Amino acid sequence: MFKGLIGKKIGMAQIFDEDGVAIPVTLIEAGPCYVTQVRLPEKDGYSAVQLGFEETKPKRLTGGELGHLKRNSLNLPPLRFLREFRVKNPEVSEGDVVKVDVFNVGERVDVVGTSKGRGFQGGVKRYHFKGGPKTHGQSDRHRAPGSRSSGTTPGRVYKGSRGPGHMGNDRVTAQNLKVAIVDPERNLIGVKGAIPGARGGLVLIKEARKQ
């Protein structure tokens, strides 16, 4: 059975188990998602399911996007987000609706999101560099990275060296999170622990690969 959802991060909360231990959970508003396309190896060269999420006004989509949703007499509503999930056996049909009840409490999932953007950051914040000494007349090197390379040989900085630069706003996957809450009436799913991204950020929920 296909298990995958698109959702939006709501924020964090906590629940209590039978022993009164507080469990931190992240709440996600997930689905209902529409199956907008099923890709098959014979036709597309690979197997995947494309889901659509969050209804919007038709004028906010391009003509191509609207045509994609209306083809083959699907007549799906205008959907803001379309994402693909690679699966071996789709076991769904175009036009089907996927809701949070495809997951059960106790299952393990991977959550993919976009981390918070931090802008341009120095080496101390970005890579936890130690910085310079804080004594002996030192006045302006506290958070400097120090020497980057050798002099004559190689006479340059190697590609991929750690240093100051753009931080955050990357695709990040939180793996093997436990499903703690499933609420089909409110389209809510809660996973134990934190997930990447800010409140309102788009996330993908799928079966854990490393169970």
C-alpha positions as CSV (number, residue, x, y, z in Angstrom):
1,M,0.0,0.0,0.0
2,F,1.3,3.5,-0.9
3,K,2.2,5.6,2.1
4,G,3.1,9.2,1.5
5,L,1.7,12.6,2.4
6,I,2.4,16.3,1.8
7,G,1.8,18.6,4.7
8,K,2.6,21.8,6.5
9,K,4.5,22.1,9.8
10,I,2.2,23.6,12.5
11,G,4.6,23.6,15.5
12,M,5.7,21.6,18.5
13,A,3.7,20.4,21.5
14,Q,4.0,17.6,24.1
15,I,1.9,14.6,25.1
16,F,2.2,12.3,28.1
17,D,2.5,8.5,28.0
18,E,1.0,6.1,30.5
19,D,3.9,6.7,33.0
20,G,3.4,10.4,32.8
21,V,6.6,11.0,30.8
22,A,6.4,14.0,28.5
23,I,7.0,13.3,24.8
24,P,7.9,16.2,22.5
25,V,6.0,16.0,19.2
26,T,5.8,18.0,16.1
27,L,2.3,18.5,14.6
28,I,1.8,18.5,10.9
29,E,-1.3,19.3,8.9
30,A,-1.1,16.6,6.2
31,G,-3.5,16.0,3.4
32,P,-6.0,15.4,2.1
33,C,-3.7,14.8,-0.9
34,Y,-4.9,13.9,-4.4
35,V,-3.1,11.4,-6.6
36,T,-2.5,13.6,-9.7
37,Q,-0.4,11.1,-11.6
38,V,1.0,7.6,-11.4
39,R,4.3,7.0,-13.2
40,L,5.0,3.5,-14.5
41,P,8.3,1.9,-15.8
42,E,6.8,0.9,-19.1
43,K,5.8,4.5,-19.9
44,D,8.0,6.8,-17.8
45,G,11.0,4.6,-17.1
46,Y,10.5,4.6,-13.4
47,S,7.8,4.0,-10.8
48,A,6.4,6.9,-8.7
49,V,3.3,8.6,-7.4
50,Q,2.6,12.3,-7.8
51,L,0.5,13.9,-5.1
52,G,-1.2,17.3,-5.0
53,F,-1.9,19.3,-1.8
54,E,-3.7,22.5,-0.7
55,E,-6.5,23.8,-2.9
56,T,-6.1,27.3,-4.2
57,K,-7.7,29.7,-6.7
58,P,-7.5,28.7,-10.4
59,K,-6.0,32.0,-11.3
60,R,-2.9,31.3,-9.2
61,L,-1.9,28.4,-11.4
62,T,-0.6,28.4,-15.0
63,G,-2.6,27.0,-17.9
64,G,-0.3,24.0,-18.1
65,E,-0.8,23.2,-14.4
66,L,-4.5,23.5,-14.7
67,G,-4.5,21.3,-17.8
68,H,-2.4,18.7,-16.0
69,L,-5.0,18.4,-13.2
70,K,-8.0,18.3,-15.7
71,R,-6.6,15.8,-18.1
72,N,-8.1,12.3,-18.6
73,S,-11.4,13.5,-17.1
74,L,-9.7,13.6,-13.6
75,N,-11.3,17.0,-12.9
76,L,-9.2,17.5,-9.8
77,P,-9.4,20.9,-7.9
78,P,-6.6,23.5,-8.4
79,L,-3.8,22.3,-6.2
80,R,-0.9,24.5,-5.1
81,F,1.8,21.9,-4.5
82,L,2.7,18.8,-6.6
83,R,5.4,16.4,-5.4
84,E,6.6,13.0,-6.5
85,F,7.2,9.9,-4.2
86,R,9.3,7.1,-5.6
87,V,7.7,3.7,-4.9
88,K,8.1,0.2,-6.2
89,N,4.4,-0.7,-6.2
90,P,2.1,2.4,-6.4
91,E,-1.2,0.5,-5.7
92,V,-3.2,3.7,-6.2
93,S,-5.1,5.2,-9.1
94,E,-5.1,8.7,-10.4
95,G,-7.9,10.7,-8.7
96,D,-7.6,8.8,-5.4
97,V,-7.5,10.7,-2.1
98,V,-4.7,10.0,0.5
99,K,-5.3,11.0,4.1
100,V,-3.4,10.7,7.4
101,D,-5.0,7.4,8.2
102,V,-2.6,5.7,5.9
103,F,-0.2,5.9,8.8
104,N,-0.7,4.3,12.3
105,V,0.6,5.3,15.7
106,G,3.9,3.6,16.4
107,E,5.0,3.5,12.7
108,R,8.4,5.0,11.6
109,V,8.5,7.7,9.0
110,D,11.0,10.0,7.3
111,V,10.1,13.7,7.1
112,V,11.7,15.9,4.4
113,G,11.7,19.7,4.8
114,T,13.6,22.8,4.0
115,S,15.8,24.0,6.9
116,K,15.5,27.6,8.2
117,G,17.6,30.0,6.2
118,R,20.4,31.7,8.3
119,G,21.9,33.9,5.6
120,F,25.7,34.5,5.4
121,Q,27.4,33.1,8.5
122,G,31.0,32.9,9.8
123,G,32.9,29.7,10.4
124,V,32.3,29.7,14.1
125,K,28.5,29.5,13.8
126,R,28.4,27.6,10.5
127,Y,31.0,24.8,11.4
128,H,31.6,25.3,15.1
129,F,35.2,26.5,14.6
130,K,37.1,27.3,17.8
131,G,38.2,30.9,16.9
132,G,41.4,32.6,17.9
133,P,42.9,32.9,21.4
134,K,41.2,35.2,23.9
135,T,44.4,36.5,25.6
136,H,47.9,38.0,24.9
137,G,46.6,41.2,23.4
138,Q,44.3,39.6,21.0
139,S,41.6,42.1,20.0
140,D,40.1,41.2,16.6
141,R,40.5,37.5,15.9
142,H,38.1,35.9,18.4
143,R,35.8,34.5,15.7
144,A,38.2,34.2,12.8
145,P,38.8,30.8,11.1
146,G,42.6,31.1,11.0
147,S,44.9,29.9,8.2
148,R,43.0,28.5,5.2
149,S,45.9,26.8,3.3
150,S,49.6,26.7,2.6
151,G,51.7,29.3,0.9
152,T,53.6,28.4,-2.2
153,T,52.2,24.9,-2.5
154,P,49.3,24.7,-3.3
155,G,49.1,28.5,-3.1
156,R,45.3,28.4,-3.1
157,V,42.4,27.2,-1.0
158,Y,41.1,23.7,-1.8
159,K,37.6,23.4,-3.2
160,G,35.1,22.3,-0.5
161,S,37.1,23.7,2.4
162,R,34.9,24.7,5.3
163,G,34.6,28.4,5.9
164,P,32.1,31.3,6.0
165,G,29.2,31.2,3.6
166,H,25.5,30.7,3.1
167,M,23.9,28.7,5.8
168,G,20.5,26.9,6.0
169,N,17.7,26.8,3.4
170,D,18.7,23.3,2.4
171,R,16.6,20.1,1.8
172,V,16.9,18.1,5.0
173,T,15.5,14.7,5.9
174,A,14.8,13.7,9.5
175,Q,14.9,9.9,9.5
176,N,13.1,7.2,11.5
177,L,10.7,9.3,13.5
178,K,8.0,7.6,15.4
179,V,4.3,8.5,14.7
180,A,2.8,9.6,18.0
181,I,-0.6,11.1,16.9
182,V,-3.0,10.4,14.0
183,D,-6.1,12.5,13.9
184,P,-8.0,11.9,10.6
185,E,-10.9,14.3,11.5
186,R,-8.5,17.3,11.7
187,N,-6.0,16.0,9.1
188,L,-3.3,16.0,11.8
189,I,-0.3,13.8,12.3
190,G,2.2,14.1,15.1
191,V,5.8,12.7,15.0
192,K,8.1,12.3,18.0
193,G,10.9,14.9,18.0
194,A,11.8,17.8,15.8
195,I,11.6,18.2,12.0
196,P,13.4,20.6,9.7
197,G,11.9,24.0,8.7
198,A,9.9,26.9,10.2
199,R,6.2,26.9,11.1
200,G,4.1,26.8,7.9
201,G,6.9,25.1,6.0
202,L,6.1,22.4,3.4
203,V,7.1,18.9,4.4
204,L,6.9,15.4,2.8
205,I,6.1,12.4,5.0
206,K,7.0,8.9,3.8
207,E,7.8,5.4,5.1
208,A,11.1,5.2,6.9
209,R,13.9,3.7,4.7
210,K,16.1,2.5,7.6
211,Q,13.7,0.8,9.9
